[in-house]
């Protein structure tokens, strides 16, 4: 093993496996549900997804972006309710 190089390919546009980050399965499930409901019913989210699709992004990447946006939006509210 000593002296051997790592043969894994690093892809720039692909996220690392979720196992590396850990996380809360229930929170991830809730986040996924919120994102899917927004994609179906929220006009702003639908417009965002349509715009990003025309830019050439895949649906999985678009969903990941939407989930990140929702998480950034909700995290301060969750922390405020836990501390106050």
Number of C-alpha atoms within 10 A of each C-alpha: 5 4 5 6 7 7 6 6 6 9 8 7 7 8 10 11 8 8 7 7 7 8 10 7 9 9 11 13 11 11 18 17 13 14 22 16 12 16 18 10 10 12 11 11 17 14 12 13 21 14 13 16 14 9 9 8 13 12 13 9 16 17 16 14 15 22 19 14 12 16 16 11 11 12 10 11 10 11 10 9 8 8 6 5
